[in-house]
Amino acid sequence: MVDANHVSGAVWLLCGLAILFLGYLIAVRGRADLHANYDESVDPAYASRWAGGTALVMGLLVVAYAIRELLYGFHPYALGGLLVALLGLSYLSKLFAGGFGARSRD
């Protein structure tokens, strides 16, 4: 029988890899238009660099959590920390995609 921690860890790992792939497309390939909150008036290079970089950090955190759960099992504080970190980074990514911190093109 398969341990529930291994199933959960595998699901988290797949989700983390999906986030990393999308972060790669946004950050490295310059596809800022893939971000749901991308504002067309923002410089695409700026949005790609910062919003995509934030997405890459989110993906790395999810993959790290998945490996931790596969090795050591479920712990509620680890999951809570991951969720709080993802919530904060998601908000930050939305700000960057909307142009927060970008210099105006005037």
C-alpha atoms as one frame of an Amber mdcrd trajectory, in Angstrom:
protein
   0.000   0.000   0.000   1.237   3.485  -0.847   1.827   5.909   1.994  -0.416
   8.987   1.859   2.620  11.218   2.365   4.141   9.886  -0.843   0.975  10.542
  -2.818   0.645  14.052  -1.402   4.339  14.738  -1.955   4.091  13.583  -5.562
   1.119  15.896  -6.169   3.011  18.823  -4.618   6.022  17.949  -6.775   3.962
  17.985  -9.973   2.392  21.318  -8.979   5.816  22.770  -8.208   7.186  21.645
 -11.564   4.206  23.238 -13.323   4.835  26.517 -11.472   8.533  26.334 -12.355
   7.702  25.776 -16.018   5.380  28.781 -16.139   7.916  30.862 -14.221  10.553
  29.831 -16.751   8.333  30.891 -19.642   7.659  34.257 -18.040  11.125  35.032
 -16.667  13.516  33.472 -19.167  11.506  33.403 -22.374  10.019  36.867 -21.776
   6.369  35.843 -21.988   4.967  38.381 -19.527   1.620  38.101 -21.301   1.166
  34.669 -19.691   0.764  36.291 -16.266  -2.922  36.724 -15.439  -2.415  40.224
 -14.028  -0.046  41.567 -16.675  -0.797  45.179 -17.589  -0.007  45.967 -21.229
   1.274  49.443 -20.309   4.136  47.940 -18.279   7.483  47.259 -19.917   7.396
  43.538 -20.798  11.057  43.046 -19.853  10.443  44.485 -16.383   7.300  42.412
 -15.811   8.999  39.280 -17.117  12.046  39.724 -14.933  10.274  40.462 -11.657
   6.958  38.620 -11.944   8.644  35.611 -13.543  11.414  35.603 -10.969   8.830
  35.621  -8.211   7.067  32.695  -9.892  10.363  30.796 -10.022  10.830  31.323
  -6.280   7.290  30.063  -5.698   7.989  26.954  -7.748  11.221  26.258  -5.896
   9.425  26.555  -2.559   6.734  24.096  -3.648   9.319  21.602  -4.945  11.310
  21.929  -1.703   8.151  21.317   0.323   7.308  18.288  -1.832  10.741  16.770
  -1.263  10.447  17.499   2.470   7.058  15.775   2.591   8.303  12.787   0.611
  11.237  12.329   2.984   9.784  13.234   6.380   6.007  13.161   6.015   3.318
  15.725   6.656   3.777  18.470   9.220   1.100  21.169   9.621   3.559  23.995
  10.367   5.528  23.275   7.188   2.339  23.337   5.117   1.187  26.519   6.856
   4.522  28.192   6.201   4.372  27.186   2.550   0.859  28.550   2.142   1.714
  31.871   3.802   4.844  32.215   1.656   2.888  31.406  -1.517   0.175  33.907
  -0.612   2.725  36.670  -0.048   4.719  35.865  -3.182   1.539  35.650  -5.247
   0.554  39.138  -4.128   4.051  40.415  -4.895   3.951  38.813  -8.353   0.639
  40.528  -9.089   2.124  43.859  -8.063   5.140  43.380 -10.338   2.960  42.304
 -13.283   0.909  45.461 -12.786   3.983  47.656 -12.896   4.794  48.223  -9.221
   8.302  49.647  -8.958   8.728  50.187 -12.684   9.946  53.512 -13.929   7.556
  55.315 -16.206   8.288  55.450 -19.924   7.922  59.255 -20.147
